[in-house]
């Protein structure tokens, strides 16, 4: 792809000799394709997800090229940001519901028809939000995070952005996932189709997830990210700390636990309520 080659060359070029006009043209072209969902920061190839590092290089190039601009919309409502990262232009034809109240979507984020955005929430550049998904109040969808169809990202949830290192996989949330309030998914974690993440669960590259159904432990392993299996129901749990003194103090650390798997006939709220009783 010509655009990919241009961005990789411009990203690696010496800033003192880089053709800024050419670089801005390439960056704006990338943003156009990201905005329309025609290029993504990560693609699914078969059962695997593959990062498109050159896309992240292009986004980082935009930060290098941009200069701080006044984006204020009122003398008492002031905003200042890099001129290369304006807000997304939406219209009624996009059929995206953005409820009034302080939400922002950066240009270069794809938001499909039927997505609901409850205030205040934020979607960063490179993110991909598929049809029928809800981004609830105080939720963050970070740079390059990929979110599937009919996902519920509940209030105060954070899907981390992964721009650097450029070769690192972003956060992936597949179709029909429910993520409870106050949860966090970070560092390239993949949440597979149909999974239910209870409120308050945090998933990171350093998290070990204990599956009491299959009697196994899931964790990041070298270049392979933490993967939450399809239809897994994950709740907050704890495990005791090693050592006599820790035992005397009754100390434990929090850890996510898979306590059951949902089936196609059971909706997320029902299976979660039953699992937590």
Secondary structure, 3 states (H helix, E strand, C coil): CHHHHHHHHHHHCCCCCCCHHHHHHHHHHHHHHHHCCCCCCEEEECCEEEECHHHHHHHHHHHHHCCEEECCCECCECCEEECCCCECCCCHHHCCEECCCCCEEECCCEECCCCEECCCCEECCCCEECCCCEECCCCEECCCCEECCCCEECCCCEECCCCCCCCCCCCEECCCCEECCCCEECCCCEECCCCEECCCCEECCCCCEEECCCCEEECCECCECCEECCCEEEEEEEEECCCHHHHHCCCEEEEEEEEEECCCCCCHHHHHHHHHC
